[in-house]
Amino acid sequence: MKRQTPITEIMTTEIVSIELGQPLTEVYHALNRAKFDHVPVLDNEQPVGIISSTDVLRLVYDIDGADDRMLTTMLDHQFNLEDVMSTELVTLPESASVHDAAELLARGGLHSVLVIGAAGGLVGIVTTTDLVRFLRDL
């Protein structure tokens, strides 16, 4: 692997995120419509949390047997973003390398790294899938 390949070459920049305070069903619907598994939670463009599809599936599993409309109603009445999101964010600056992201992801226990710009805002996300695609294309 080229150790100094910029992280900006593999990160996803078209990020679907949610603002703190929005209903949890916004995440549920975003994950149902897309081919990604992580939704960053922002507070005035600053990342404050992240919700994975696994986090939402744990909640949905507890509401087994409900139709989609009942499920979304129950999600929003029983939970909010703060109940579900992880606030222990793993981040890298946009000046980081692919090797830096690989080092973090290789430790295990996480599948995404948020990429933060100079102003502190979210500019990208790197997932294990992004890293595998990069390695495949070498």
N, C-alpha and C positions, 0 to 999 in steps of 0.2 A: 504494500500500500504506500502511496506517496504520502509521507508523514505530514507534509506541509500543505496539502490540498485544503483550501479554505472551506470552512463549514458552509459558507454561502452557496457553494456549488451543489450541495446535496439537500439543503434544508427546504422544507415546504414553506412558501411565503404566502400562499393563499389560504390563510388560516380561518377556520370557523371558530369564533370565540363567543363568549357570552359575558354580559356585564353583570357584576354583582347586583343582586336584588331582583333579577329576572326569574321567572318561574322555572322550576326544574324541568317541566315538560318541554321547554325550549331545547334543552340538551337532549332529552329523549327523542324528540323529532329530528334534530340535527343528526344524531347518530343513526337513526333509522333510514335517513335519506342518503347517507354518504358512505364512502369507502375509507373512513378513518375511525380511529378508536379513542381519540383524546380531544377534549374541548377545554382550552384554557379559559379561566375565569378572570376577567379584568375589572379593575376599579380605576376609572379614568385613564384607560389605556395602559395601566401598570398591572402586570400579572400578579394575582394574589392567591390563585389556586388552579387546580386542574381536576377534571372529572374524566374518568375513563369509561368505556363501555362496560367493563366489568363492574364498576361501582354502580351503574344504573341497573345492570342485570340482577345484582343482588337484591335491589329494592323490588324490581318487577317480579322476581321469583316469589317474594313474600306475598304478592297480590295475585297469585295464580288463579286463573279461571275468569278473570274480568275481561270484558271486551275493551277495545282500545280507548273508547271515550271514558268509560268508568276508570280505567287504569290511569289515564292522565289526570282525571279529577282527583283520584286518591293520592297520586304522587304530589300534586301541588297542595293538597290539604294536610298531608302528613309530614312532608319534608320541604326543606328549602336548600338552596345551593350550599350554604355553610354546613349543613348536616352531612353532605355527601362529598364535597370537594376535599382534595388533599392540599394542605397548605405548605407542605414540605417540598418546595419546588427545587428542581435541579436545573440550573441554568448555565449557559456559557455566553460570553460576549460574541458579537458577530465577527470579531477578529480571530476567533478560535479556529482550530483546524479540525478536519475530519478525524484525525488521530485523537484529539482531545475528546470528541464525542464518543469515539469507540472505547476509550479508556473508561468513561463513565458508564456506558451501557454494558460493558463487559463485566462490571462488578455484580450485575444481576439485581433483581428486585424492581427494576423500572424499565420502561419501554419507550420513553420519550425524554428529550431534553429541550427546554425552551431556550430560544436564542434571543438575547436582549441587545438592543441597539444602544448607541452612545447616550441617548437621552433617557434610557431606562425603560423604554417601551418594548413591547413584544414585536419582533421583526420576522421570526420564523420558528419552526419546530423541526427537530430531527428525531426520527423514530428508528427503531431497530429495522424496520422495513426499508427505510431510506438508506441505511448503512449497508444492508444486504444487497440492495440494488446497485449501490456504488461498487461493492466488491465484485459482484457478478460482472459488471461492465469493465473491470480492469483488464 
